[in-house]
Amino acid sequence: QVQLVESGGGLVQAGGSLRLSCAASGRIFSSDYVGWFRQAPGKEREFVASINWSGGGTYYADSVKGRFTISRENAKNTVYLQMNSLKFEDTAVYYCALRSRTKSKYDYWGQGTQVTVSS
């Protein structure tokens, strides 16, 4: 079993920055992938970014490229999402999730953290 806990959400003005954290515990393998997703009101959940625990292979949605950076700190079993130049349309509940390297589906999810960007 894996537990994921997000933190760092909040209210920020457009153009501002926030850093989200995803603390993981349980059976985690270096080959696992951690992803950030988000869901805005009335919209489907969408992929934001992902990273491999071993440090390679970062991926981003086109909508956040150049503004968001995903990173990990293995010693703390934590993955971060640094969000800069935030826009109103970035407002959503942000979730982190984990999947095995051998799977395309994310099996473990956190409870989410709210990010609200005021225009």
C-alpha positions as CSV (number, residue, x, y, z in Angstrom):
1,Q,0.0,0.0,0.0
2,V,1.0,3.6,-0.7
3,Q,-0.2,6.7,1.0
4,L,0.1,10.1,-0.6
5,V,-0.5,13.5,1.2
6,E,-0.6,16.8,-0.7
7,S,0.1,20.2,0.8
8,G,0.9,23.7,-0.2
9,G,-2.2,24.8,-1.9
10,G,-3.8,28.2,-1.2
11,L,-5.0,31.5,-2.7
12,V,-2.6,33.4,-4.8
13,Q,-2.9,36.3,-7.3
14,A,-2.4,35.9,-11.0
15,G,1.3,36.0,-11.8
16,G,2.2,34.6,-8.4
17,S,3.8,31.3,-7.3
18,L,3.0,28.3,-5.2
19,R,4.9,25.1,-4.4
20,L,2.9,21.9,-3.8
21,S,4.3,19.0,-2.0
22,C,3.4,15.3,-2.2
23,A,4.7,13.2,0.7
24,A,4.7,9.5,-0.1
25,S,4.9,6.5,2.3
26,G,4.5,2.8,2.0
27,R,5.8,0.5,-0.7
28,I,7.5,2.8,-3.2
29,F,10.0,1.6,-5.8
30,S,12.6,3.7,-7.6
31,S,11.0,2.8,-10.9
32,D,7.6,4.2,-9.9
33,Y,6.2,7.4,-11.4
34,V,4.5,10.2,-9.5
35,G,2.2,12.4,-11.3
36,W,0.3,15.7,-10.6
37,F,-3.2,16.0,-11.9
38,R,-5.8,18.7,-11.5
39,Q,-9.5,19.1,-11.7
40,A,-11.3,22.4,-12.1
41,P,-15.0,22.8,-11.3
42,G,-17.2,21.3,-14.0
43,K,-14.2,19.9,-15.8
44,E,-12.6,16.5,-16.1
45,R,-9.4,15.7,-14.3
46,E,-6.3,16.4,-16.4
47,F,-2.7,15.5,-16.3
48,V,-0.2,18.2,-15.3
49,A,3.2,16.7,-14.8
50,S,5.0,13.5,-13.9
51,I,8.4,12.3,-12.8
52,N,10.2,9.0,-12.1
53,W,11.4,8.4,-8.6
54,S,14.9,7.7,-9.9
55,G,15.0,11.2,-11.3
56,G,14.7,10.8,-15.0
57,G,11.8,11.3,-17.2
58,T,9.8,14.4,-16.5
59,Y,6.7,15.2,-18.5
60,Y,4.5,18.2,-18.7
61,A,1.1,19.1,-20.1
62,D,1.5,21.8,-22.8
63,S,-0.6,24.2,-20.7
64,V,2.0,24.3,-18.0
65,K,5.3,23.9,-19.8
66,G,7.7,26.6,-19.0
67,R,5.7,27.7,-15.9
68,F,5.6,24.5,-13.7
69,T,8.5,22.4,-12.6
70,I,8.2,18.9,-11.0
71,S,11.0,17.6,-8.8
72,R,11.6,15.0,-6.1
73,E,13.6,14.7,-2.9
74,N,14.2,11.0,-2.4
75,A,15.5,11.4,1.1
76,K,12.1,12.8,2.1
77,N,10.0,10.6,-0.2
78,T,8.5,13.9,-1.5
79,V,7.6,15.2,-4.9
80,Y,7.2,18.9,-5.5
81,L,5.3,20.9,-8.1
82,Q,6.7,24.5,-8.4
83,M,4.1,26.6,-10.0
84,N,5.1,30.0,-11.4
85,S,3.3,32.7,-13.4
86,L,0.0,31.3,-12.2
87,K,-3.1,32.1,-14.3
88,F,-6.7,32.2,-13.3
89,E,-7.2,29.0,-15.4
90,D,-4.8,27.1,-13.1
91,T,-7.5,27.2,-10.4
92,A,-8.3,23.6,-9.5
93,V,-7.9,20.9,-6.9
94,Y,-4.4,19.4,-7.5
95,Y,-3.8,15.7,-6.8
96,C,-0.7,13.6,-6.8
97,A,-0.8,10.0,-7.8
98,L,1.6,7.1,-8.1
99,R,1.9,4.3,-10.6
100,S,4.2,1.4,-11.3
101,R,6.6,1.7,-14.2
102,T,4.8,-1.3,-15.8
103,K,1.4,0.2,-15.7
104,S,-0.3,3.1,-17.5
105,K,-2.9,3.6,-14.8
106,Y,-2.2,5.5,-11.6
107,D,-3.3,3.2,-8.7
108,Y,-2.7,5.5,-5.7
109,W,-4.1,9.0,-5.2
110,G,-3.9,11.7,-2.6
111,Q,-6.9,13.6,-1.3
112,G,-6.0,16.8,-3.2
113,T,-5.1,20.4,-2.3
114,Q,-7.0,23.4,-3.5
115,V,-5.2,26.0,-5.6
116,T,-7.1,29.2,-6.3
117,V,-5.7,32.0,-8.5
118,S,-7.4,35.3,-8.4
119,S,-7.5,37.4,-11.5
